[in-house]
Amino acid sequence: MLTSLVADLSQLHGVDVVTTRDARLDRPDLQAEVHYLNRTEDFWQHFRALATGVDAVWVIAPETGGILVDLIHCLDELGVTTLNCTSHAVRIATSKLATYHCLRESGIDVVPTYFDDMLSQELAGQCVLKPDDGAGCGNTWLINAYAAATVAAPVQDTTAKYVLQPFIHGTPASMCILADDKKACLLSINLQHVTIENSRFHLHGITVGAINDSDGVYQNIASRLFDALPGMRGVFGVDLILTDRGPLVLEVNPRLTTSYAGLSRALGVNPAAGVLEVLCARPRGQVAQSASGPFYINLETDNAT
């Protein structure tokens, strides 16, 4: 995601990129001013100093543990322009349970979500156990609903809150959406290549732009979700389950998702240019690109995460 975003931004005239990176990681060839940090405790000091010296900040971070909302809240306190969803929207979308209630109240078809002490008859049979603030398929399990009282059994991190959802048979998919303060525009519909191994979910890859929206069903979902959850802006993702009865919203990712790594190649447009245009009123000044059609990202070999 970082490499793709920096590449997209570096194509835009007059844009200079500054980023941080853990010094223990590899050092990719980035067209950016990279600040390598050696100690975790140094991060916040460097982050604040760098943030106040730029025109805008685009945070790449997971929701888990409140990391994403803490970073955006820090930028709010500093009065720095962000290219992310608002802290209010991130706080809701970080919680799968809060997201479920928010979307359900707006009449959006969404997978039911419960804490284990809120179980209903809807969760008879198989269900999915996952962290309420999880990202991707991390620590996500297929279990039997009758075992809900002992859901901690397969879980390593017992400090996190976990939610339960009915296991829905269908095709895992996602949407990439670009939004400003007025409307949301669907960028791509992607297939997620997920397997269940030893009762645990694994995301192996994503085919970006695999599905078209000829009848406008997915754009309608994007627009209704945008209205239901104020503050969703920039580029963000929505996970779906495609069923015989139509798509169900699984969760909302209020940030760049892994699909971004293939977005410009699949669409033939520079999504970063679109974000700067709608959030910073910056005219598009992008290098022309050729669309390759659906683009597959192999998470096991492409280092996309």
Secondary structure, 3 states (H helix, E strand, C coil): CHHHHHHHHHCCCCCCCEEEEECCCCCCCCCCEEEEECCHHHHHHHHHHHHCCCCCECCCCCCHHHHHHHHHHHHHHHCCCECCCCHHHHHHHHCHHHHHHHHHHCCCCECCCEEHHHCCHHHCCEEEEEECCCCCCCCCEEEEHHHHHHCCCCCCCCCCCEEEEECCCCEEEEEEEEECCCCEEEEEEEEEEEEEECCEEEEEEEEEEEECCCCCHHHHHHHHHHHHCCCCCEEEEEEEEEECCEEEEEEEECCCCCCHHHHHHHHCCCHHHHHHHHHHCCCCCCCCCCCCCCEEEECCCCCCC
